[in-house]
Amino acid sequence: MFRIKTMNKIAQVGLNQFPADYQVGDSVEGEEGILVRSAKLHDYPFPDTLWGIARAGAGTNNIPVAECAQKGIVVFNTPGANANGVKELVLAALLMASRDLVGGVEWVKAQAATPDTDVAAAVEKGKSAFVGPELYRKTLGVIGLGAIGALVANAALSLGMEVYGYDPFLSVDTALRLDRHVHVVKDVAELYRVSDYVTIHVPYTPDTRHTINADAIAQMKDGVRVVNLARGELVDDAAMMAALERGKVARYVTDFPNNTITLAPNVVPIPHLGASTPESEDNCAIMAAQQLRDFLENGNIKNSVNFPNVEMERSGVQRLCIIHRNIPAMLANITAQLSGDGVNVENMTNKSRGDFAYTLVDVGSAVEESVIDDIRAIDGIIRVRVIS
């Protein structure tokens, strides 16, 4: 029925979401959908047949999202599918931020590699170099209370921590998932002021670049411990290194090591393991495939990063999926054109997102190609697709 190109190895449980008549694989050409994980698509020549790209993960930095919007290509991600895997690594990162587990393990191995060393005796003598505070009764600040941040906040409460959260875009669904004991603040400065630990869980955009910078660090407690398992660019490396050097930040745990920060003292570099669990990979693959299939078969959009979420129960004989600019009188022009062509509208829904909008129209009879051409000719229409 549809051709799906895979740009990375996608978990088989995800590929199993497609019916047998789909063509799915890395050699597919003229694809209508793409499933991708980390492959970079910025230089990929998108075919005219392409309608949707599903990223099996949350971040979409490897996809030219804005360009896709201009071309009427819907880009999906899978928020929350890997949330539990990341949450568990955040808990480990908080412990590594407190107790020098990595340094201690490497030191013990070094003792064992030294000839004639009594490791047990050396450990008892040298272990004091690796002590660190408990998490219990300390304060954790969570920046970003989405799928991952909310899980982290709730889990930290179970460790006996006091938890403060900040998210200027807190949704009702997320608010309902948060434990009532999480202190949600409206000013991130309050979170910085009280937190012994700070962990960040926001998407990387031009607006969030260097969220944790010199000014932010200056507002934090002396000896604060910072965890970044979201995106490397959210933290200003130069500011972080300066803060580590003077002891303002006691330890920095990052899942995004680079040549600048990795060898700095009191940095714990993790090799981007946040979502690297088989469960996360399966969940992301399943969610991405299901969203792409629903879009191709029914025109529904869920979890898009460049178009509004629009879902409507099927009715009528055919469905028109119309991607267009978010400009005045667009719906009036579409319905007027359909009426002028003698097409009865059974059901219709429309939503916008920034400069773009998406309209689903269920019609009571099969439409001629000339009707579709008339709609495509309306000023501001980007693409039109018909689903029978």
Buried (B, 14 or more C-beta within 10 A) or exposed (E): EBBBBBBBEBBEBBBEBBEEEBBBEEEBEEBBBBBBBEBEBEEBEBEEEBBBBBBBBBBBBBBBBEBBBEBBBBBBBBBBBBBBBBBBBBBBBBBBBBBBBBBBEEBBEEBEEEEEEEEEEBBEEEEEEBEBBEBEEBBBBBBBBBBBBBBBBBBBBEBEBBBBBBBEEBEEEBBEBBBEEBBBBEEBEBBBBBBBBBBBBBBBEEEBEBBBBBEBBEBBBEEBBBBBBBBBBBBBBEBBBBBBEEEBBBBBBBBBBEEEBEEBEBBBBBEBBBBBBEBBBBBBBBBBBBBBBBBBBBBBBEBBBBBBEBBBEBEBEBBBBBBBEBEEEBBEBBBEBBEEBEBEBBBBEBBBBEEBBBBBBBBBEEBEEEBBEBBEEBEBBBBBBBBE
